[in-house]
Amino acid sequence: MPAQSEALTPPAEASLHGSWSDWATPVGATWTVGVEEEVMLLDPSDWSLASQADAVMERLDGELASHTSTETHDSALELQTDPHRTVAEGLAQLEYLRGELARELADMELRAAVAGMHPFTSWQDTNISAGDRYRFLYGSMRELARREPTFALHVHVAVPDPERALLAVNRMRSHIPLLLALSANSPFWQGRETGLASARTPLFQAFPRVGIPRAFLDYEDYVSTVDLLLRCEAFPEPTFLWWDVRLQPRFGTIEVRIMDAQTTVADSAALAALVQSLVRLEATEGSGADPLIDLPEVIAENRFLAARDGAEASLIDARLGRRSPVSDVLESILLMCMPHAEDLGCVEELGWVRDQASSPRPARQVHLAHGPGKLPGLVEGLAELF
């Protein structure tokens, strides 16, 4: 099965209430990893977004069709890997899916690229997809749903039982700013250089039920909270919770959603390895992150600093009472993650994340945008890296 696309479940079929919280036995071995990557469709005549998602989907068949879905905006598609034992296996499948999609798009005189946002589109140029889920979204959120499309990288990690998964989610909250800082890949918005490393983050923040969730006492606390919202019809089913990290009981996974989409498969693989190793670390021995000690105000401020400055951010360490560069925070995390990466077979891919810390991806976009092709040239460069 594909790596859990929420877009596959229309609201009319998803009012699970009594059974939504049953923790599924993970497919394959525990700690498997699956990746969801949101991709922008492009018109190469001017490198604007192409509202052609439905037309593209009609052409797909075989493995590509079963691992691709539409998104809120009809200029976006999502590629989904299967759950894999190793990041390397997932990397190979994602490369295959990208290649097959590129070939289909070439026949339609279209291209694809991946980044946190398209650098010069505006909300007036966007259309909402036609599916039931997306019509419901527009009815629920009105014109908020017509903002510029954002593109994210989601990583699922299978956890054997809900209590360990809830423990890991609580602890992962403290790592959200680091993951955002490393993944930041959207410095432009509506044709302007924003000064933000991830303009996608505050733009997506306009949606309800986003950001870092509170720490839950246990799985029962989590279930009762979500079930109250479902019974009161705040939203039709749990995938309308767009938190930075959330549980997916029907797949037996933790899903980390904070990251900007990555231009290259290698960057996606590096972050997937970090997430997989971190989840296993926090679900078993722990890194020292304590939801009862780690101040939510500090986590929220670090999240803002990460969105603003990306890999060049200096994050607050409440225990030490000072700020530390992202590179230093990463090295301490890698030291704790390495034994888990060895067991998971992702040591090489985990090491690649250092490149994202030392060579921030927003700087690459800014450099391309300052070239002769300006912002269209930037998009063309992103497409070449697809």
VEXDO-636324 format. One line per field, with one value per residue (C-alpha): residue in one letter; y, x, z. Coordinates in steps of 0.25 Angstrom, whole numbers, always signed. Example, Ala and Ser with C-alpha at 12.3 -4.5 7.8 and 13.67 -1.06 7.14 Angstrom:
code: [a, s]
v: [-18, -4]
u: [+49, +55]
w: [+31, +29]
% end
This chain:
code: [m, p, a, q, s, e, a, l, t, p, p, a, e, a, s, l, h, g, s, w, s, d, w, a, t, p, v, g, a, t, w, t, v, g, v, e, e, e, v, m, l, l, d, p, s, d, w, s, l, a, s, q, a, d, a, v, m, e, r, l, d, g, e, l, a, s, h, t, s, t, e, t, h, d, s, a, l, e, l, q, t, d, p, h, r, t, v, a, e, g, l, a, q, l, e, y, l, r, g, e, l, a, r, e, l, a, d, m, e, l, r, a, a, v, a, g, m, h, p, f, t, s, w, q, d, t, n, i, s, a, g, d, r, y, r, f, l, y, g, s, m, r, e, l, a, r, r, e, p, t, f, a, l, h, v, h, v, a, v, p, d, p, e, r, a, l, l, a, v, n, r, m, r, s, h, i, p, l, l, l, a, l, s, a, n, s, p, f, w, q, g, r, e, t, g, l, a, s, a, r, t, p, l, f, q, a, f, p, r, v, g, i, p, r, a, f, l, d, y, e, d, y, v, s, t, v, d, l, l, l, r, c, e, a, f, p, e, p, t, f, l, w, w, d, v, r, l, q, p, r, f, g, t, i, e, v, r, i, m, d, a, q, t, t, v, a, d, s, a, a, l, a, a, l, v, q, s, l, v, r, l, e, a, t, e, g, s, g, a, d, p, l, i, d, l, p, e, v, i, a, e, n, r, f, l, a, a, r, d, g, a, e, a, s, l, i, d, a, r, l, g, r, r, s, p, v, s, d, v, l, e, s, i, l, l, m, c, m, p, h, a, e, d, l, g, c, v, e, e, l, g, w, v, r, d, q, a, s, s, p, r, p, a, r, q, v, h, l, a, h, g, p, g, k, l, p, g, l, v, e, g, l, a, e, l, f]
v: [+0, +14, +22, +27, +39, +46, +51, +37, +37, +46, +52, +44, +31, +35, +38, +26, +31, +18, +11, +22, +21, +6, +5, -3, -13, -7, -12, -20, -18, -8, +5, +5, +18, +24, +37, +47, +58, +69, +73, +85, +84, +94, +101, +102, +113, +123, +114, +117, +107, +98, +95, +81, +71, +64, +63, +57, +47, +42, +38, +30, +15, +4, +7, +22, +23, +15, +24, +38, +46, +60, +71, +83, +91, +86, +90, +80, +65, +56, +44, +34, +23, +9, +7, +2, -5, +5, +19, +14, +6, +17, +26, +17, +16, +32, +33, +23, +31, +44, +38, +32, +45, +53, +45, +46, +61, +62, +56, +67, +78, +80, +79, +77, +83, +82, +93, +98, +109, +113, +126, +136, +130, +138, +133, +139, +129, +117, +107, +97, +83, +77, +65, +63, +66, +79, +84, +81, +89, +101, +100, +99, +110, +118, +127, +122, +110, +119, +123, +120, +105, +100, +88, +79, +66, +57, +45, +33, +24, +11, +9, -4, +1, +14, +17, +17, +25, +36, +37, +39, +49, +57, +57, +60, +73, +79, +74, +81, +94, +86, +78, +91, +99, +88, +86, +101, +103, +114, +128, +134, +138, +145, +149, +155, +151, +150, +149, +136, +123, +116, +125, +113, +112, +125, +124, +110, +115, +122, +108, +103, +91, +94, +96, +88, +80, +80, +69, +58, +51, +37, +31, +31, +46, +48, +39, +46, +60, +57, +49, +61, +69, +58, +56, +71, +71, +81, +73, +59, +51, +51, +55, +69, +71, +77, +77, +78, +64, +55, +40, +32, +21, +14, +12, +10, +22, +35, +45, +57, +68, +81, +80, +88, +79, +76, +79, +67, +52, +52, +63, +56, +43, +51, +56, +43, +36, +47, +46, +30, +30, +41, +34, +21, +28, +36, +23, +15, +21, +36, +48, +55, +63, +64, +70, +74, +82, +87, +100, +101, +116, +112, +102, +112, +122, +112, +109, +123, +125, +112, +118, +131, +127, +112, +105, +118, +120, +120, +112, +114, +103, +105, +96, +103, +117, +121, +119, +109, +109, +99, +92, +90, +85, +75, +69, +66, +60, +52, +46, +41, +36, +28, +15, +15, +19, +7, -3, +4, +3, +18, +23, +28, +36, +41, +47, +55, +64, +71, +77, +83, +90, +95, +99, +105, +102, +116, +122, +113, +118, +132, +130, +124, +136, +146, +140, +145, +137, +143, +136, +128, +124, +119, +110, +105, +101, +94, +86, +82, +76, +68]
u: [+0, +5, +10, -3, -9, -20, -25, -30, -41, -52, -60, -73, -66, -57, -66, -60, -62, -63, -51, -42, -33, -31, -15, -12, -1, +10, +11, +25, +35, +34, +41, +38, +39, +30, +30, +20, +25, +17, +21, +17, +13, +19, +16, +30, +26, +27, +30, +17, +8, +0, -14, -14, -14, -27, -23, -9, -16, -25, -12, -5, -6, +1, +10, +11, -4, -5, +5, +0, -11, -17, -15, -23, -19, -20, -6, +0, +1, +6, +16, +15, +25, +22, +26, +41, +50, +61, +62, +71, +59, +50, +60, +60, +45, +44, +54, +46, +33, +39, +45, +32, +24, +34, +32, +17, +18, +28, +17, +7, +18, +18, +29, +30, +39, +39, +41, +33, +26, +25, +33, +24, +10, -1, -14, -22, -15, -19, -31, -36, -36, -50, -50, -60, -50, -45, -59, -62, -49, -53, -67, -60, -49, -55, -45, -34, -33, -30, -16, -4, -1, +9, +18, +22, +30, +23, +30, +23, +30, +23, +23, +18, +8, +0, +6, +20, +16, +9, +22, +30, +20, +21, +36, +37, +31, +44, +51, +41, +49, +62, +55, +48, +62, +69, +57, +54, +53, +43, +50, +40, +26, +18, +30, +37, +49, +43, +55, +49, +56, +42, +31, +22, +22, +14, +6, +1, -1, -14, -21, -27, -22, -7, +6, +11, +1, +1, +7, -3, -4, -5, -12, -26, -24, -21, -33, -43, -38, -39, -52, -59, -56, -61, -74, -76, -74, -62, -56, -60, -48, -34, -26, -32, -22, -11, -1, +14, +15, +3, -2, -8, -14, -20, -6, +1, +10, +16, +15, +25, +19, +27, +37, +37, +37, +51, +57, +65, +62, +75, +71, +57, +65, +74, +62, +55, +67, +67, +52, +53, +65, +59, +45, +52, +61, +49, +40, +51, +61, +59, +68, +65, +53, +43, +29, +27, +40, +42, +34, +24, +27, +42, +38, +29, +39, +49, +39, +38, +54, +55, +45, +52, +66, +66, +79, +86, +77, +81, +71, +68, +73, +64, +73, +86, +79, +86, +84, +92, +94, +86, +99, +103, +89, +89, +102, +97, +85, +93, +102, +89, +83, +95, +93, +78, +83, +92, +81, +72, +82, +82, +95, +100, +87, +87, +101, +95, +87, +100, +100, +87, +92, +105, +99, +85, +75, +69, +82, +82, +69, +73, +86, +78, +68, +79, +83, +79, +66, +61, +50, +46, +60, +60, +48, +54, +66, +58, +51, +65, +68, +55]
w: [+0, -2, +10, +15, +7, +14, +1, -2, +8, +5, +17, +13, +16, +28, +40, +47, +62, +69, +62, +57, +69, +68, +66, +54, +53, +45, +31, +31, +41, +53, +50, +35, +28, +17, +10, +4, -5, -10, -25, -33, -47, -57, -70, -76, -86, -74, -62, -55, -48, -57, -52, -58, -47, -51, -66, -61, -52, -63, -71, -60, -58, -51, -39, -42, -42, -29, -22, -27, -22, -24, -13, -9, -21, -35, -38, -28, -27, -16, -18, -7, -5, +1, +16, +15, +24, +20, +15, +4, -1, +0, -7, -19, -20, -19, -30, -39, -36, -40, -53, -57, -54, -62, -74, -73, -72, -83, -92, -88, -89, -74, -64, -49, -38, -23, -12, -1, -9, -24, -23, -31, -32, -25, -19, -31, -40, -32, -33, -22, -27, -30, -21, -9, +1, -5, -7, +8, +11, +3, +10, +24, +22, +11, +4, +13, +5, -7, -2, -10, -10, -1, -3, +9, +12, +21, +27, +34, +44, +49, +64, +70, +80, +83, +96, +91, +79, +88, +96, +84, +79, +92, +91, +76, +79, +84, +71, +61, +61, +57, +46, +40, +41, +33, +23, +20, +5, +2, +3, -8, -7, -18, -25, -13, -5, +8, +17, +23, +20, +20, +16, +15, +30, +33, +21, +25, +39, +34, +34, +47, +55, +51, +58, +70, +78, +93, +101, +104, +117, +110, +98, +105, +107, +92, +87, +96, +92, +77, +79, +85, +73, +64, +71, +71, +56, +57, +45, +39, +42, +49, +36, +37, +49, +41, +53, +51, +57, +58, +61, +49, +57, +44, +39, +53, +50, +55, +43, +44, +35, +38, +27, +14, +2, -3, -17, -18, -14, -6, +3, +5, +9, +18, +26, +26, +32, +43, +46, +46, +55, +64, +66, +69, +79, +86, +86, +93, +102, +99, +97, +109, +103, +114, +110, +125, +125, +111, +111, +100, +99, +96, +86, +79, +79, +73, +62, +58, +58, +49, +39, +39, +39, +34, +36, +40, +52, +67, +75, +90, +100, +112, +121, +118, +118, +104, +89, +81, +66, +58, +54, +69, +72, +60, +64, +78, +72, +62, +73, +80, +67, +62, +69, +64, +50, +50, +54, +44, +33, +30, +35, +21, +18, +32, +30, +18, +27, +30, +16, +19, +31, +25, +11, +14, +2, +3, -1, -13, -18, -15, -23, -35, -34, -36, -49, -63, -63, -50, -43, -55, -56, -42, -45, -57, -48, -38, -50, -55, -41, -41]
% end
